[in-house]
């Protein structure tokens, strides 16, 4: 993926983290990032905004999709807040940005996880987003859509 989108994704993860910790709204945080943090980093601002504003708009579906990818021992609330932001941003792209290939979404957010963590967390992000992608984007993997994703 191009550097402008990578910068946008990284900033979106940071913004989602800030939104959760400070209890701020998407538009307020997005505007603060655009005004004060995007000087010359070349981020794709529209893509950034689509993630930051899209996650809350699709929060229930994203969180449900993430929960289906976690083991019974783990709930979304137990997941580290940065990991939660990474999974939600990646989940948003898998759910609502069909213009971005699922494998690219997974690769990008695993890379972002490496930016924040040196341990097992990038593997966790890879496994969770891969499971989600196979559910939400099954045709991209040559698989049938799971029955519970058909929307009956």
Residue pairs with C-beta under 8 A, 6 or more apart in sequence:
1 104
1 107
1 108
2 44
3 42
4 42
4 43
4 44
4 47
5 44
5 47
5 108
6 108
6 111
7 41
7 42
7 43
7 44
8 43
8 44
8 45
8 47
8 48
8 51
9 47
9 48
9 51
9 89
9 108
9 109
9 112
10 112
10 115
11 33
11 37
11 38
11 41
11 43
11 48
12 48
12 51
12 52
12 55
12 89
13 82
13 85
13 86
13 89
13 112
14 33
14 85
15 29
15 30
15 33
15 48
15 52
16 51
16 52
16 55
16 85
16 88
16 89
17 81
17 82
17 85
18 24
18 29
19 25
19 26
19 29
19 52
19 56
20 81
20 84
20 85
21 81
25 56
26 52
26 53
26 55
26 56
27 53
29 52
30 48
30 49
30 52
30 53
33 48
33 52
34 45
34 48
34 49
38 45
38 48
50 97
51 89
51 92
51 93
54 92
54 96
54 97
55 62
55 88
55 89
55 91
55 92
58 92
58 95
58 96
59 88
61 95
62 88
62 91
62 92
62 95
63 76
63 88
63 91
65 91
65 94
65 95
65 132
65 135
65 136
66 76
66 87
66 88
66 91
66 128
66 132
67 75
67 76
68 131
68 132
68 135
69 127
69 128
69 129
69 131
69 132
69 135
70 76
70 79
70 128
76 84
79 87
80 121
82 116
82 117
83 113
83 117
83 121
83 124
83 125
86 109
86 112
86 113
86 116
86 125
87 109
87 125
87 128
87 129
89 109
90 105
90 106
90 108
90 109
90 125
90 129
90 132
91 129
91 132
93 100
93 105
94 102
94 105
94 129
94 132
94 133
94 136
94 137
95 136
97 105
98 137
101 140
102 133
102 136
102 137
102 140
102 141
103 133
103 140
105 129
105 133
106 126
106 129
106 130
106 133
109 125
109 129
110 122
110 125
110 126
110 129
113 121
113 122
113 124
113 125
113 126
114 122
133 140
133 141
134 141
134 143
135 146
135 149
136 149
138 144
138 145
138 146
138 149
139 145
